[in-house]
Amino acid sequence: MERSGKIARFVAAAILLSGLSLHAQLRWGETSTKGTANLSSGYSATYGNLAQSSHGWTFGGAGTFSGSFHSPNFLSYNFSPYLNQSRANSNFQSITNSSGLNLTTNIFAGSKFPGSINYSKAYNSEGNYAVPGLANFVTHGNSDTFGINWSENLEGKPSFSAGYQMGKSKYNVYGSNDNGNNAFHSLNLHSSYRWQGFNLGSFYTHGNAHSMVPQIVAGQVLKSNSGTNVVGANLSHPIPLHGSASASVNRSNWKSEFLGYTPTGTIDTLNAVAGVHPNDKLSFSVSTNYSDNLTGQLEQSVISAGGVLPGLNTSQSSSSFDLTAVGSYTPMPNLQTAAFLERRSQSFLGETYGVTSYGGDATYTHGLLNGTINASASVTANSADKSGEDTIGFSVTETYSNLLFGWHLNQSFNYAQNVQTLLVTYTNSYYNYSGNIRRNWGRFNLSAGAGGARTALTQQEGTSNSSETYNGSVGFGSYIAATGSYSRADGQALATGAGLVGVPVPVPVLPSDLVNLFGGKSYSVGLSSAPAKKFILSATYANSNSNTWSSGISSANQNNQFNTLIQYQVRKMSVVSGYSRLEQGFTGTGGKPEIISTYYMGLTRWFNIF
């Protein structure tokens, strides 16, 4: 916190010193700079049941300084420091006042060797731990990121680009003693070249990640480390009949650490596709892909989501091969049809599986009641080698938009049954829908919307994820606006350092003790008004109640937030008053919910510094 105080004092001094040069144009040699700032001062108070209360006079501000040296194409920059500002919710006085800075620089932007540098740092910033389909858990902590990019683009020579990114964050979840953190760094190298009609490319990527998952969502404190390296090359070339052919080869290897497991592996993949377009109505394509480590692909999909898949023997022989042929025909401008044949074979966990699929699809677009409807349907027949079982899969998609009797309508629907997944032994079924409607009568406006989704493995009980949302608003010009929303969600998720994410592989493959079950409901209401010019009144309330279960530990979770804001602007001066209250708790921690409130009232002045 001492370091945070030093940064805060430095930012405040920089803004104050800049304010001494009001209305001056700053030029120093070939350097040109312009800047603006908002300075604020007022009374603030913070109090809660688990934290020490405080109150007093506070100072804050935010500045934006941008400029260039020699010319913007040679070197340009943008620097934005801030002190005691809410960067999580700029419309309200948030629970935490954050300080920090953001810096971006472009170098040689007008040359064949452009580059850029970015850096950001935040202290005591408010954040979220994600929960799919529901209001997120509120967190607070520190973070910083750094990145540098450079490229070379010489005519007639191979192009090259390089980029390095790194970042880290540490946070605490309100209502618990749980801490979490994330850290990563990555390196990306790319090159491309055109030679004798061939487009050639190659790349290399390297990444490392570390995370610590809070106990409240994992049932225990989980730490994971992972590292990946990927190298690859690709080429493409035109072929007769208005066609093209392309191929790529990749090699990736990784190492991870999780719950005492240290899985490692290497994956080689090969992809190729060729297609022709003899005329405007007809086209054909053939594609194939091969992987020499299907088990490793499952492992990497979990690592990419932020987790690790322990206990899976990635050194055991496994492979995947896919060959697909597609023919497309357009009998009329608003109707497209296609037929396909696909062969998939896989070797996995000492067993060999194969599926032959064939079918067709059609897409149709047409006007309907002064609107437009788009609809598509596909049917797939699947024949499994090992079981001899034949299945039928199908999917339908439909969208519609219209302006009917002054109402703006938009709607969509998707449904699928027995859709193939990465593993040929499992199929997915799902549906999702959405719709919204709005109408204006002069200053009066009204809108409403709804949506929902569900997905599950067809032959596996208890693998479904579902959600639904509803929202609406009503208003009269700038005088009054009211909004409301409701959401519900439940299903399975993987706990990561950044939040809960959808399970990336089938649960029979992902051990059940690594899967979090969650479910809950949340709603929010808001009211705002601008009864006079530059006068704003607003208030919002959000409530969320959820349950999580993992490793035999269950927790009932609650989150309530209330925010109000009053702001009145007179020329470059604003009078601001705000109040925020957060109540958040988890029965899994064994403690009582944390309640923390803040109040602020003060003045803000905008300056055109130079």
N, C-alpha and C positions, 0 to 999 in steps of 0.2 A: 504493500500500500504506500510505502515511502516513495518508491519509484513512480507510482501513479501520481502522487502529489507533486513530484518534481515536473513531470510531463504537463500536468494541469497548469502549474504556475508558469511554465514556459509558454504554453499556448496562450494563456491570458495576457502575458507580457507582450507576445508577438502581436496580438490583436490590438492591444492598447497603443503600442508604438505605431502600428499602421494607422490607427485612427488620428494620429497627429498630423497626417498628410492629407487631410480631407480635401477632395476636389482637385488634387494635384495629379498630373500625369507623370508616372515614374518611368524615366529612361536613364539607363546607365550604359554608355557606349552603344553596342548593338543589342542590348537587352531591353525588351519592352514588356511591361507588366501592368495588368489591371486587377483590381480587387474590390470586393464588396464584403460587408460583414454585418452581422446582427449581434448586438450586445444587449444583454439582459441582466437585470438585477431585481431582487425581490426577497420576500420572506417565504421560507419553506419549512415544513415540519414532516417528520417521518416517525411513525410509531407502530408497534405491533406487539403480539403476545409472546413472541419468541426472540425478539431482537430488541436491542437497546434503543430507546426513543431519542430523537434529536430534533433540534429546531434552531433557527437563526437566519441571519441575512446571508444570501448566497449571490454569487456572481457567475455568469456564464456567457457563452457566445459561440458563434460559428462564423467562419470566414471562407471565402473562395478566392483564390489567387491563381490567375492563369496568365501565361505569357509565352514569349519565345526569345531565342537568341539568334541573331543574324536574320533568320526568316522562319516562319512556322514549319517549312519543309526541312529545315536544318535541325532545329531542336525546339520543341514545344512542351509545356508542362501545365499541370493543373494540381493545385495543392489545396486541400480542404481540412483545416484543423477545427476541432470543436471541443467545447468544455461545458460540462453539466447540461448535456442535451439528450433528448430521447431519440435514439436512432431506430428503436424497434417500432414506435408508433408516433409519428411526427405530429399527429393531430391532437394528442392528449399529453398531459403531464404523466409520464409513466412511473412505474414503481421505482425504477432505478434511473439515475442520471449518469449518462455515459460520457466519457471523454476519450479523445483519440485523434487520429488523423488518417487521411487518404491521400495518396500521391500517385499520379500517373505521368509518365514522360515518354514522348515519342522522339526518336533520334533518326535523322537522315530519312524522313518520311518521303521526300521527293527524289530519292536516289534509288539505285539498284541494290542498296544494302540497308534496308530499313530495320529498325529495332524499336523495342519498347521496354519500359520498366514500370512495375506497379508495386505498391506497398501500402498496407493498411494495418492499423493497430487500434484496438478498442479495449478500454478498461471499464469494468462494471457494466457491461452491456446486457440488456435484456434479450433473452432468446427463447427457443422452444425445443422441447423434445417431442418429436413427431409421433402421432397416433393416427393410423389410417382412418379416414372418414369422420374423425371426431376432433374436438378442440384439443390442441396440443398442451402438454404440461409446460408450465412457465419455468424458465431457468435464468440464472444470471452468472456472468463470469467474464473472463478475459480471452482475447483472441488476437492473432496477427497472421498475415499472409504476405508472401513476397513472390514476385514472378519476373522473369526476364525472357524476352524473345528477340530473335535476330534471324534475318533471312538474306539470301543472295539470289538475285534474279538477273543474270547476265544473258543477253541475247545469244542464242546458238550454243549455250553452255548448260550443263546440268544445273538445275535450281537446287537450293538447299535451304532448309529452315531448322532452327533449333529453339527449344523452349524449355525452361525450367520453372517449376512451381513448387512452393512449399507452404505449409500452414499448420497451425496448431491452435487448440482451444482447450480451456479448462472451465468447467461450469459446476454449479450446485443447483439441485432441484429444490425449489421452495416446498416446504412442508415435509422435508426429509433431511437426514444427515448424509444423503448419498451424493457423491461427486462422480463426475464423468469427465472424460477427456478424449480428444481426437488429435492425431498428428499424421501428416503425410508429406511426402515429397515425390516429385515425378520429373522425368526427363524425356523429352520427345525430339527425335531427329527424323527429318523427312527429306527425300530428294526425288526429283523427277526429270525426265529427259525425253525428247522426241527424236527418234533416229529411224530413217528409212521407212517412214510411215508407222512405226511402232511407238506407242506411248509407254514409256518405261518408268517404273517407280519403285522405291524401296523405303523402308522405315525401320526405326528401332525405338522402343519405349521401355522405360524402367520406372518402377514405382515401389514405394514402401509405405505401409500404413500401420498405425497403432491405435487401438481404442480401448477404453475401459468403460464397460456398460454398468449403469447404476443398478444396485441390488433391487430396487423397487419393481423393475420390469423383468429382471432375469432370475429372481429368486436367490441370486448370489452375485457377488461382484465378479464379473468376467473380464479377463484381459486377453487380447488377441494381437498378434503381430503377423504381418504377411508381406511378402515381397514378390514381385513379378518382373520378368524380362521377356519381351516379345520382339522378334526380328522377322521381317517379311519382305517380299518383293512381288510386283505385279506387272503385267503387260497387257496391252490391247492393240488390235489392228482391224481396220475395215476389211470386210470380205464381200464377194459379189452379192448381187440381189439386194442392195441397200442394207447390208447386214454388218455385223461386227462380232468379233470374238475376243474374249479376255480370259485371263487365268491369273491366279495368285497362289502363293505358297507362304505359310507362316510357321514359325517355331516359337513356342512359348514355354517357359519354365517358371516354377514358383516354389516358394517355401513358406510355411506358416507355422505358428505356434498357438496352441489353444488347449486348455485343460490337460496339459501334459502331453498332448499329441504334437508331433512335428512332421506332418505330411509334406512330401515333396513330389514333384513330377515334371514331365516334359510332354508337350502335345505338338504333333506335326499335323497340319491341315493343308489340304489341297482343294481349291475351288476352280471350276472352269464353266464358262457359258458361251454359247454361240447362238446367234439369232439372225434370221433373214426376214425381209419385208418385200416380197415380190411385187405387190401392188398395194393400193390404198386400203383394200379390204382384207387382205390375207397376210398372216405372219406365222412363223414357226421358230421355236427355240428349244435348245437342249441344254441342260445344266447338270452338273455333278459336283459332289463334295465328298471328301474323305477325311476322316480323323483316325489316327492310330492310337488314341487314348480317350475313349468315351468317358471312362470314370474320371479322368482328369478334367474333362469339360464340365462335368457336374460339380466337381470341387471348385473350379474357377468361377462358375456362376454364383456360388455361395460367397466366395471371397469378394467378388465384385459388388455384392449386395452389402458387404460389411461384416460377414461372419466367416466361420470356418466349419468344415464338415469333418469331424474327427471319426476315426475308426474305419474309414473307407480305404481299402487297399488300392491306391492309385498305381502301384507297381505291377499289379496283376494285369495280364494281357486283356485288352478290350479294344474295340474298334467300331467305327460307324461308316456306312457307305450309302449314298443316296444318288439315284439317277432319275431325272424327270424330263419328260418331253411334253411340250405344250403347243397346241395349234389354235390360233385365234382367227375369227372371221367376223366382219362387220357387215351384215346384210343391209342395214340402213343407218343413217347418221345417228339416230338416238337408240340404237340397239347394238350391243357388242356381245359376242358369244365366244366360248372357248371350250376345248376338250383337252384332257391331260391323262398321262399314264406315268405312274411313279413306282419305283422299286427301292425299298429301304431294307437294309440288313445290318444287324448289330450283334456284337459279341460283348457280353457283360456278365460279370460275376460267375464265370465258368459256363455260361449258357449262351446259345446262339439263337437269335430271333430274326424273323423276316416278315415283312408285310408288303403285299402288292396292292396298290390303290389305283383306281381309275374313276373318272367322272367328268363332269362339265359344269359350266356356270354361265350365267347371262346377266347383263346389266342393262337396264332400261331407264330412259329419261323422257319425261313428257310433261306438258302443261296440264294443270288440274285446277279448276276454279280460280283462274287468274294467278295461280301459283305454279310452283315447279315441284314435281315428285321424282325422286331417284330411288330405284329399287334394284336389288341384285339378289340372286339365289344360286346356290351351288349344291351339288349332290356328289358324294364320294362313296364308292364301294370299296371296302377293305377286306382282304383275305389274309389271315395270319397263317404262317407255315407251321408253327409249333403246335398250336391248338386246333388248327383246322377250322377255326371260328370265322364266320363271315359277318361283318357289321356294315351298317349303312350310316354314314355321317352326312349332315347337311347344315347349311347356314343360310340365313336371310338377313338382309340389311335394307333399311328404308329410311329416307329423310324427306321432309316436306317443309317448304317455306311459302308464306303467302301474306298478302295484305288484304284482309277481308273485312269489309264494312268498317274500315278504320282501325282494325285490330291487326297488329303485327304478330304473326304466328311462326314458330320454328319448332320442329319436332324431329326426333330420330329414334330408331329402334334397331337392335341387333340381337340375333338369337342363333346359337349354334349347338349342335349335338354331336358327340363323338369326333371331336377335332383332335388330330394327332398332336402329341407333345414331343419333347426332345427324345424321350424313351418310347419305343414303339409298343411297349407293354402297357402304356397308360394313354387314356384319351380324356379330353376336357369337354365339359359342357358349360355354357354360360349364356347370360342375356344381359343387356343393359338398355336403358331408355332415358330419354331426356326431352323436355319440352318447356317452352316459355311463351308467354303472351304479354303484350303491352299495348296501351292505348292512351292517347292524349286528347283531352277536351280543353283546348286553350291552355290555361295554366295548370289545370288539373291533370294529373297523370296517375296511372295505375299499372302495375306489372305483377306477374306471378310466374313461378317456375317450379319444376319438380324433376327429379331424376333418381335412378336406382340401378343397381348392378348386382349380379350374383355369378360366381364361378365355382366349379368343383370338379374333382376327378370323377368321371362317370361311374366307375366301379368301386369307389372307395367311400365308405360312410365317414362322416365327420370331417370332410376336407373342404367344406364350403366356406367361402368368404362372401359376405353380402353387405350392401349399404343402400341407404336411400336418403334423399335430401329434398327439402321444400323451402321455398323462399318467396317473399312478397314485399312490395313496397307501395306506398301511396303518398302523394304530395300535391302541394298547390304552390306552384312557382317557387320562389326562394323563401316563402313565408313559413312553410312547414313541410317536413319530409319524415316519414316513418318507415322503418324497415324491420323485417323479422325473418328468421330462418330456423330450421329444425333439421337435425341429421341423426341418423342411427346407423351403427355399423357393428359387425361382429365377424370373427373368423380367426385365422391363424396368422402369425407373423414371426419374423426373426428379429431378435433384439440386437441392435447395433449401437455404436457410440453416438450416432446422430438421431436415433429414433427407431420405432418399429417399422419394418418393411415387409412387403408381401413375401411369402415363402417362395424362393426361386426354383426349388426342385420338389418333386412329389414327396409327401411326408413318409411314405414307406422307405424312401431312400434317406431322407433327412431324419435322424433319430428324434423320437417324440420328445425326449427330455430337453432338446434344444429349441423346441417350438413353443411360442407363447400363444395362449388363447386369450382373446380380448373381446370385449363387447361393451356397448354403452350408448348413451343418448346425449345430445347437446342441443342447446337452443340459444338464440341471441335476439335482442330487440334493440332498436336505436331510434333516437328522435333528434332532429336538428332543425334549426331555424335561422334565417338571416332576415329579421324583420326590418332592418334598416341597412343602408349602405355601410359596408365594412364593419358590421356588427354580427357576430356569430355566437349561437348558443347550440350546444350539442350534449348528448348523453347516450351511453351505451351500457348494456348489461348482457353478460354471457354466462351461461351455466352449463357445466358438463359433469356427468356422473358415469363412471365406467368401472369395469372389473378386469383385472388381469390375473392370469394363472400361469405359473411356470415352476417346474421342478417340485411340484407338490405344495407350493406356497401361493396362496391367493391374496389378493388385495382389492379392497373397494376404494376407489379413487374419486375425489371431488375437486372441482375447480370452479370458482365463482369470481368474476371480474366486473367491476363497475368503474366507469370513467365519466367525468363531466368536464366541460370546457366552456369558458366565457371569454370572448376576445373582442376588443373594440379598437379599431385603428383610426388614428388621426394623423394624416400625412405620413411621415416616416416613423411615427411612434405608435406602439400598440400596448394596450392594457390587457394583461392575460391573467386569468385565474383558472386553476384546474384542481381536480381531486381524483385520486385513484385508490381503489381498494382491491386487494387480492386475497382470497381465501383458498388454500390448496392443501390437501391432506391425503395420506395413504394409510389405510389400516395395516398394511403389510409392514410398516415401519414400527408399529407398536406405539407411536406417539400421537399427539393431538394435532389437528390441522393448524397450519401457520396462517396467521392473519397479519397482513402488513398494509398500512395506508400511508399515503403521502398527500400533502396539500401544498399548493404554491399560489402566490399572488405577487405580481410584479410588473415591471415595464420592460419593453423591448424596443430598441431603436435600430433602424436600418441605416447603414452608411455606405455611400459610394466613395471608397477610400482613395483610389487612384485609377 
